[in-house]
Amino acid sequence: MIDAGSHGAVNWVDLSTPDVDAAEAFYRDLFGWTIERSTSPMGEYLIGSVGEHQVGGMMEQRSELQGMAPVWTVFFSVHDMAGTIARAKDAGGTLVEAPFPIPGDAMVAVLADPSGAMLAVIAGPNPGDAYFSHDPGAVCWVELLTHDPTAAEGFYTAAFGWKSLTQRAAQTTYTMFSLDDEDVAGMMMMPDEVPVDAPAHWAVYFAVADTTATERRALQLGGNVLHPTTEIDIGRFAVLADPQGATFQLMEFAESV
């Protein structure tokens, strides 16, 4: 898998939520995460891990975001923050939050692509390994759901140097983005079953050993199943929401993958 420090690679995900304590309990019990708490300039920050692998962060919604839906945000590594922001703007994107420092000698900025999907870019020390993992509880994939695939494709190929390959099947069209011939992210038109006013967004997939069992556990913990387990060519997936309403995906990989 591609190194998380490569320009354009997925580097991190985190959750902004109105109830971080409830989110901690939900994801810990659902995925078996070990949770570590730390203090940052933005407030208390929680990091969930599977074994020695850090999976993602969680933090309380900032006061100016209160009332907005909780959301998982995907972070992409960049080697030239200013250049990336300039290319993103030229490709129709918007700078939502100017670069700011975070612990670990890194800088982060928040962007919106032309269809409105939010993402973060991070420039800092190279973590030195791949971020995606098939281990249960880890992030295994990210996927853009958008109302304007054409504009989004132009944006991400310009900002990150991604290559794109679009495949059309009987009922779906799917775009695979790659770096150095390795798949890095996917994109598809917003599914018909999603409300028409749903904003474009990046979906985060967590690997699990059994999607159906994880669905049941999520319901027991106060979550919701938005799209039940469905068979696809690489395994089975489902779409869930945590008790505060943040959506995320499950992926149970086939043994051959």
C-alpha positions as CSV (number, residue, x, y, z in Angstrom):
1,M,0.0,0.0,0.0
2,I,1.1,3.6,-0.6
3,D,3.0,5.4,2.1
4,A,0.8,7.8,4.1
5,G,3.3,10.5,3.7
6,S,3.2,10.5,-0.1
7,H,1.7,13.6,-1.7
8,G,-2.0,13.0,-2.2
9,A,-2.2,9.9,0.0
10,V,-4.7,9.4,2.8
11,N,-3.0,10.3,6.0
12,W,-5.7,10.4,8.7
13,V,-9.4,10.7,9.6
14,D,-11.1,12.3,12.5
15,L,-14.6,12.9,13.8
16,S,-16.1,16.2,14.9
17,T,-19.0,15.4,17.2
18,P,-21.3,17.2,19.7
19,D,-20.6,14.4,22.3
20,V,-17.1,13.1,22.2
21,D,-17.6,11.0,25.3
22,A,-20.5,9.2,23.8
23,A,-18.5,8.8,20.5
24,E,-15.6,7.3,22.4
25,A,-17.8,4.7,24.1
26,F,-19.5,3.8,20.8
27,Y,-16.4,3.3,18.6
28,R,-14.4,1.7,21.4
29,D,-17.1,-0.9,21.9
30,L,-17.9,-1.4,18.2
31,F,-14.3,-1.7,16.9
32,G,-12.4,-2.6,20.0
33,W,-10.3,0.5,19.8
34,T,-7.9,1.5,22.5
35,I,-8.5,5.2,23.2
36,E,-5.8,7.7,24.2
37,R,-6.7,11.2,25.3
38,S,-4.4,14.2,24.8
39,T,-4.7,18.0,25.0
40,S,-4.3,20.1,21.9
41,P,-4.6,23.8,21.1
42,M,-8.1,23.0,19.8
43,G,-9.1,21.2,23.0
44,E,-9.1,17.5,24.1
45,Y,-8.3,15.1,21.3
46,L,-9.0,11.4,21.4
47,I,-7.1,8.9,19.3
48,G,-8.4,5.4,18.6
49,S,-5.9,2.6,17.9
50,V,-6.0,-1.1,16.8
51,G,-3.0,-2.7,18.4
52,E,-0.1,-0.4,17.6
53,H,-1.9,1.2,14.6
54,Q,-3.5,4.5,15.1
55,V,-6.8,4.6,13.3
56,G,-8.4,8.0,13.8
57,G,-9.2,11.0,16.1
58,M,-12.2,12.4,17.7
59,M,-12.9,15.8,19.2
60,E,-15.8,17.9,20.5
61,Q,-17.3,20.2,17.9
62,R,-16.0,23.7,18.1
63,S,-18.5,26.3,19.3
64,E,-18.9,27.9,15.9
65,L,-19.9,24.5,14.4
66,Q,-22.5,23.6,17.0
67,G,-25.7,22.6,15.4
68,M,-24.0,21.2,12.3
69,A,-24.1,17.5,11.6
70,P,-21.2,15.4,13.1
71,V,-18.8,14.3,10.4
72,W,-15.7,12.2,9.7
73,T,-13.1,14.2,7.8
74,V,-10.4,12.7,5.6
75,F,-6.9,14.2,5.7
76,F,-4.6,14.0,2.6
77,S,-0.8,14.4,2.8
78,V,0.7,17.3,0.8
79,H,4.3,18.3,0.3
80,D,3.6,21.9,-0.7
81,M,0.8,23.4,1.2
82,A,0.8,26.8,-0.6
83,G,1.1,25.1,-4.0
84,T,-1.7,22.6,-3.2
85,I,-4.0,25.4,-2.1
86,A,-3.3,27.4,-5.2
87,R,-4.0,24.4,-7.5
88,A,-7.1,23.6,-5.5
89,K,-8.5,27.1,-6.0
90,D,-7.6,27.1,-9.7
91,A,-9.6,23.9,-10.0
92,G,-12.7,25.3,-8.5
93,G,-12.1,24.5,-4.9
94,T,-12.4,26.8,-1.8
95,L,-10.1,27.4,1.1
96,V,-12.4,27.0,4.1
97,E,-9.8,27.3,6.8
98,A,-6.3,28.7,6.3
99,P,-3.3,26.6,7.3
100,F,-2.8,26.3,11.1
101,P,-0.3,24.3,13.2
102,I,-1.1,21.1,15.1
103,P,1.0,19.1,17.5
104,G,3.8,17.1,15.8
105,D,5.2,20.0,13.7
106,A,2.5,19.7,11.1
107,M,0.2,22.2,9.4
108,V,-3.4,21.6,8.4
109,A,-5.8,23.4,6.1
110,V,-9.4,22.7,5.3
111,L,-10.7,22.8,1.7
112,A,-14.0,22.2,-0.1
113,D,-14.0,20.7,-3.6
114,P,-16.2,22.2,-6.4
115,S,-19.1,20.0,-5.3
116,G,-18.8,21.1,-1.7
117,A,-17.2,18.0,-0.2
118,M,-15.0,19.0,2.7
119,L,-11.5,17.6,3.1
120,A,-8.3,18.4,5.1
121,V,-4.7,18.6,3.8
122,I,-1.8,18.1,6.1
123,A,1.9,18.9,5.7
124,G,4.4,17.5,8.2
125,P,6.7,14.7,9.1
126,N,6.3,11.5,7.1
127,P,4.7,8.8,9.2
128,G,6.7,6.3,7.2
129,D,4.1,3.6,6.6
130,A,0.8,2.9,5.0
131,Y,-2.4,4.3,6.5
132,F,-4.9,1.8,5.1
133,S,-5.2,-1.6,6.8
134,H,-7.4,-4.6,6.5
135,D,-7.2,-5.3,10.2
136,P,-10.6,-5.2,11.9
137,G,-11.3,-1.7,13.2
138,A,-8.8,0.1,10.9
139,V,-9.6,2.5,8.0
140,C,-9.4,0.4,4.8
141,W,-10.7,2.8,2.1
142,V,-12.2,6.3,1.5
143,E,-14.7,7.2,-1.2
144,L,-16.1,10.5,-2.5
145,L,-19.9,10.7,-2.9
146,T,-20.6,13.6,-5.2
147,H,-23.3,15.3,-7.3
148,D,-20.7,16.4,-9.9
149,P,-18.1,13.7,-10.6
150,T,-16.6,15.6,-13.6
151,A,-15.8,18.7,-11.6
152,A,-14.5,16.6,-8.7
153,E,-12.3,14.5,-11.0
154,G,-10.7,17.7,-12.4
155,F,-10.2,19.1,-8.9
156,Y,-8.4,16.0,-7.3
157,T,-6.2,15.2,-10.3
158,A,-5.0,18.9,-10.3
159,A,-4.6,19.2,-6.5
160,F,-3.0,15.9,-5.8
161,G,-1.7,14.6,-9.1
162,W,-4.0,11.6,-9.0
163,K,-4.7,9.5,-12.1
164,S,-8.2,8.5,-12.6
165,L,-9.9,5.5,-14.2
166,T,-13.7,5.4,-14.6
167,Q,-15.5,2.1,-15.1
168,R,-19.1,1.9,-16.1
169,A,-21.3,-1.1,-15.3
170,A,-25.0,-1.7,-15.8
171,Q,-26.2,0.4,-12.9
172,T,-23.1,2.2,-11.5
173,T,-20.2,4.3,-12.6
174,Y,-17.1,4.2,-10.4
175,T,-13.9,6.2,-10.6
176,M,-10.7,4.9,-9.1
177,F,-8.0,7.4,-8.2
178,S,-4.4,6.2,-8.0
179,L,-0.9,7.4,-7.2
180,D,2.1,5.6,-8.6
181,D,-0.2,2.9,-9.9
182,E,-1.6,2.2,-6.4
183,D,-5.3,2.8,-5.7
184,V,-5.7,5.7,-3.2
185,A,-9.4,6.6,-3.2
186,G,-12.7,6.1,-5.1
187,M,-15.5,8.3,-6.3
188,M,-19.1,7.7,-7.3
189,M,-22.3,9.6,-8.0
190,M,-24.4,10.1,-4.9
191,P,-26.6,7.0,-4.7
192,D,-30.3,7.3,-5.5
193,E,-31.3,6.1,-2.0
194,V,-29.5,9.1,-0.4
195,P,-31.7,12.2,0.0
196,V,-31.4,14.6,-2.9
197,D,-30.3,17.4,-0.6
198,A,-27.5,15.4,1.0
199,P,-24.2,17.2,0.6
200,A,-21.2,15.8,-1.3
201,H,-18.9,14.1,1.2
202,W,-16.0,11.8,1.8
203,A,-17.1,8.4,3.2
204,V,-14.7,6.5,5.5
205,Y,-14.7,2.6,5.4
206,F,-13.6,0.6,8.5
207,A,-12.6,-3.0,8.0
208,V,-14.5,-5.6,10.0
209,A,-14.5,-9.4,10.1
210,D,-18.4,-9.7,9.9
211,T,-20.5,-6.8,8.7
212,T,-23.8,-8.4,9.8
213,A,-22.5,-8.9,13.4
214,T,-21.1,-5.4,13.5
215,E,-24.5,-4.0,12.4
216,R,-26.2,-5.8,15.3
217,R,-23.6,-4.5,17.7
218,A,-24.0,-1.0,16.4
219,L,-27.7,-1.1,17.0
220,Q,-27.2,-2.4,20.5
221,L,-24.9,0.6,21.1
222,G,-27.4,3.1,19.9
223,G,-26.3,3.5,16.3
224,N,-28.3,3.0,13.1
225,V,-28.1,1.0,10.0
226,L,-28.6,3.2,6.9
227,H,-27.8,0.6,4.3
228,P,-27.7,-3.1,5.4
229,T,-25.0,-5.5,4.4
230,T,-24.7,-5.9,0.6
231,E,-22.5,-8.2,-1.4
232,I,-20.1,-6.6,-3.9
233,D,-17.2,-8.1,-5.9
234,I,-14.6,-7.7,-3.1
235,G,-16.7,-8.7,-0.2
236,R,-19.6,-7.1,1.8
237,F,-20.3,-3.6,2.9
238,A,-22.8,-1.7,5.0
239,V,-23.5,2.0,5.9
240,L,-24.0,2.9,9.5
241,A,-24.5,6.0,11.6
242,D,-23.3,6.5,15.2
243,P,-25.7,7.7,17.9
244,Q,-24.9,11.4,17.1
245,G,-25.6,10.8,13.4
246,A,-22.1,10.7,11.9
247,T,-22.1,8.2,9.0
248,F,-19.4,5.6,8.2
249,Q,-19.0,2.5,6.2
250,L,-18.1,-1.1,7.0
251,M,-16.1,-3.4,4.7
252,E,-15.8,-7.1,5.1
253,F,-13.2,-8.2,2.6
254,A,-13.6,-11.5,0.7
255,E,-10.8,-14.0,1.6
256,S,-9.3,-13.7,-1.9
257,V,-8.8,-9.9,-1.6
